[in-house]
Amino acid sequence: MAKIKSLEELMKIKENAMKGLKMRNSGKRGKVIVAMGTCGIAAGAKDTLRAIVDSLEEKGIDDVSVVQSGCFGLCDAEPTIEVHLEGSDPIIYGHVTPAQAKRVVEQHIVGGKVVGDLIVKRGEL
């Protein structure tokens, strides 16, 4: 990567990155964040991520983004996901196996009902 030579150049890079983020999230009613820190991956987060993506595709849901993040700091509850739908507080679910991930998609994202037995935290971290 070339060295940035001025503040203006840095601001242009930031502006282009922000445009890309807005385009990626435009028209979406929510997102699912899958914690993919080493603890999450070791606990099966890759399979959980795949199950979420597959379940959303099977149901034809394209207005919810699925993104990865680093560790949420909830290592004892891995794999963890955060579901944030428009107009409601985010919910963090723990111990989300692929089967539980499909349940979250069906009940929370499609049905609008929080999956109570998997909740680790309500609201943002």
Secondary structure, DSSP 8 states (H G I E B T S, - for coil): ------HHHHHHHHHHHHHHHHHHHTT-SEEEEEE-SHHHHHHTHHHHHHHHHHHHHHTT--SEEEEEES--S-GGG-S-EEEEETTS--EEE-S--HHHHHHHIIIIIIT----GGGEEEES--
